[in-house]
Amino acid sequence: MTDLTKLFLTSLAAASLTLSGCDNESGSSEKHDHTEHGDHDGHDHDAEGHEDHDHANGDHDGHGTGVDLGSVIVGATTLRVSMSGSVEASAVLHLDIEVVDGPEPAAVRIWIGDESGTGALKSKAMGSGGDYHADTEVPSDFTPESALWVEVEAQDDERSAASMPIGE
């Protein structure tokens, strides 16, 4: 299987997980505030497809236990980032990103590597209401010096980026 085929299949799987995740099951495009309900309101974890994970143990959407990477200030917005998955070459990492201070971004993008994103697969995070989720691939030339880059596009279309260490 070629790298392009693997990338396509990984992207397709990530898109299907995003669309079938625990978010806004009504299908409405209306913004939704996660503080209005608990993690378990509106869906049953014993239902088919959810028996393989437990939010109480830190497992969200079947991605494993999350690691809190801390906070990062990007432009005028402060984000808290947690990650699940193995930090190794060609692995896919799942990121949960929460706005903890400042204006809500128009878009959040992520990648692993250097600031320019050379050779990195940039991903746009999905979500709204200050709660975003994204999957990104660890590049094959990953080194402990590689960083997770988070770019915030403000409502006025201005973009700012900052990095967070993820090397072991």
C-alpha positions in Angstrom: 0.0 0.0 0.0 1.5 3.4 -1.0 1.9 6.2 1.5 -0.7 8.3 -0.4 -3.2 5.4 0.0 -2.4 5.1 3.7 -2.8 8.9 4.1 -6.1 8.8 2.3 -7.5 5.9 4.4 -6.3 7.6 7.6 -8.0 10.9 6.6 -11.2 9.0 5.7 -11.2 7.2 9.1 -10.6 10.5 11.0 -13.4 12.2 9.1 -15.8 9.4 9.8 -14.9 9.4 13.5 -15.4 13.2 13.6 -18.8 12.9 12.0 -19.9 10.0 14.2 -18.4 11.3 17.5 -20.1 12.3 20.7 -20.7 15.8 19.5 -24.0 17.4 18.7 -25.9 14.3 17.7 -28.9 16.2 16.5 -27.1 17.0 13.3 -27.8 20.7 13.8 -25.2 23.2 12.8 -26.2 25.4 15.7 -23.4 26.2 18.0 -23.5 24.3 21.2 -22.1 24.9 24.7 -20.7 21.8 26.3 -21.2 23.3 29.8 -25.0 22.9 29.3 -24.8 19.1 29.7 -22.6 16.3 31.0 -20.4 14.1 28.9 -23.1 11.4 29.0 -26.3 13.3 28.4 -27.8 12.5 25.0 -26.0 9.3 24.4 -25.7 5.8 25.9 -22.2 4.4 26.4 -23.7 0.9 26.4 -25.1 1.4 22.9 -23.4 -0.3 20.0 -20.1 1.4 19.1 -19.4 2.8 22.5 -18.7 -0.3 24.6 -15.0 -0.1 23.9 -14.3 3.1 25.9 -15.1 4.8 29.1 -15.0 8.6 29.6 -14.6 8.1 33.4 -11.2 6.5 32.8 -10.0 9.3 30.6 -10.8 7.4 27.3 -12.6 9.7 24.9 -13.9 8.6 21.6 -11.9 5.4 21.8 -8.5 7.2 21.4 -7.1 6.0 24.7 -6.1 8.0 27.8 -5.2 11.6 27.1 -2.1 13.3 28.2 -2.4 17.0 29.2 0.1 19.0 27.3 -0.8 22.2 29.2 -1.7 25.6 27.9 -0.4 27.7 25.0 -1.1 31.3 24.1 -1.7 31.8 20.4 -2.4 35.4 19.4 -5.0 36.7 21.9 -6.4 33.2 22.7 -5.2 30.7 25.4 -5.8 27.1 24.6 -5.5 23.9 26.7 -4.4 20.9 24.7 -4.5 17.2 25.6 -3.3 14.4 23.3 -3.8 10.7 23.0 -1.9 8.2 20.9 1.7 7.1 20.6 4.3 9.8 19.7 6.2 7.8 17.1 6.9 8.2 13.4 3.8 7.8 11.2 1.4 7.4 14.2 -1.9 9.3 14.3 -2.4 11.5 17.4 -5.8 12.7 18.6 -5.9 16.2 20.1 -8.6 17.8 22.3 -8.2 21.6 22.3 -10.2 23.9 24.6 -10.3 27.7 24.6 -9.7 28.8 28.2 -9.2 32.5 27.7 -9.6 35.1 24.9 -11.7 35.2 21.8 -13.0 32.1 20.1 -11.0 31.4 16.9 -12.5 31.3 13.4 -10.3 28.2 12.8 -7.7 26.1 14.6 -5.0 24.2 12.6 -2.4 21.9 13.9 0.8 20.1 12.6 3.9 18.4 13.9 7.3 19.5 12.9 8.8 22.9 12.4 7.1 26.3 12.3 6.9 26.4 8.5 5.2 23.0 8.4 7.7 21.7 5.8 6.7 18.1 5.1 4.0 18.1 7.7 0.4 17.3 7.2 -1.6 20.3 8.5 -5.0 19.5 10.0 -8.0 21.7 10.7 -9.6 21.1 14.1 -13.3 20.5 14.1 -15.6 22.0 16.7 -17.1 25.2 18.1 -18.1 26.8 21.4 -14.4 26.6 22.5 -14.1 22.8 22.2 -12.1 21.5 19.3 -10.9 18.0 18.2 -8.3 17.1 15.6 -6.2 14.2 14.4 -2.7 14.7 13.0 0.0 12.4 11.7 3.4 12.3 13.3 5.8 12.8 10.4 8.1 9.9 9.4 11.2 12.1 10.2 9.9 12.9 13.7 12.6 13.7 16.3 12.3 14.6 20.0 12.9 18.2 18.9 9.8 18.2 16.7 7.0 20.2 18.2 3.2 20.4 18.0 2.3 23.6 16.3 -1.1 25.2 16.9 -2.3 28.0 14.6 -5.3 30.2 15.4 -7.1 32.1 12.7 -8.9 35.0 14.4 -12.3 36.3 13.4 -10.6 39.1 11.5 -8.6 36.4 9.4 -5.3 37.2 11.1 -3.3 34.0 11.9 -0.9 33.4 14.8 1.0 30.2 15.6 2.8 28.8 18.7 4.4 25.5 19.5 4.3 22.9 22.3 6.9 20.2 23.0 5.6 16.6 22.5 9.0 14.7 22.3 9.7 12.1 24.9 
